[in-house]
């Protein structure tokens, strides 16, 4: 799971760790400063893979392109399989245009 700095807190990281979900969430500057200020009691920095975090941008751009289609953005379809078909058709159109 990739997320931005807004989701960088101990509660979320602990929840993901307990569930075995690998996450890539950058550490906030003030959290890092507080951790370094505490010295050895501050603990280890949370793991962060820059390459995996860069891939997050690709996913966000793809979702942004999908949301340009009104039926996808507003989710008029009441059934999940109809919405999935709408997203698939939109993705196909994006792929054909590129």
Buried (B, 14 or more C-beta within 10 A) or exposed (E): EBBEEEBBEEEBBEEBEEEEEEBBBBBEEEBBEEBEEEEEEBEEEBEEEEEEBEEBEEEEEEEEBBEEBEBBEEEEBEEEEEBEEBBEEBBEEBEEEE
